[in-house]
Amino acid sequence: MLSVAEGQSHDVLKTFKEDWMIHGGHPYLVKELSIDLSPAFIKGAKEQFPQASVTFDKFHVMKLVNEAVDETRRQEQRDVPALKKTRYLWLKNEVNLTTDQKK
């Protein structure tokens, strides 16, 4: 079953669980949930579906990865001037880099 619910609190997962049960499902049949990194959603998933595996959505995971890469670049450019003005090179897909950008 695929379900979409409005809201940003942990109660959204409770609403999903109740809807699932109304339609003949049982919470223990839910094996996997895909959610964003919201602490509220993580809490709701653990409370309502403790047996389910949680997968975090790619968008939010990649946002964290890109922020970490950028912060590292900022810190290291203080000691390595060649890293200045390279922010977008680190975020760009390697196959799309020009020969000069790869250097």
Buried (B, 14 or more C-beta within 10 A) or exposed (E): EEEEEEEEEBBBBBBBBEEBEEEEBEBEEBEEBEBBEBEBBBBBBEEBBEEBEEEBEEEEEEEEEEEEEBEEBEEEBEEEEEBEEEBEBEEEEEEEEEEEEEE
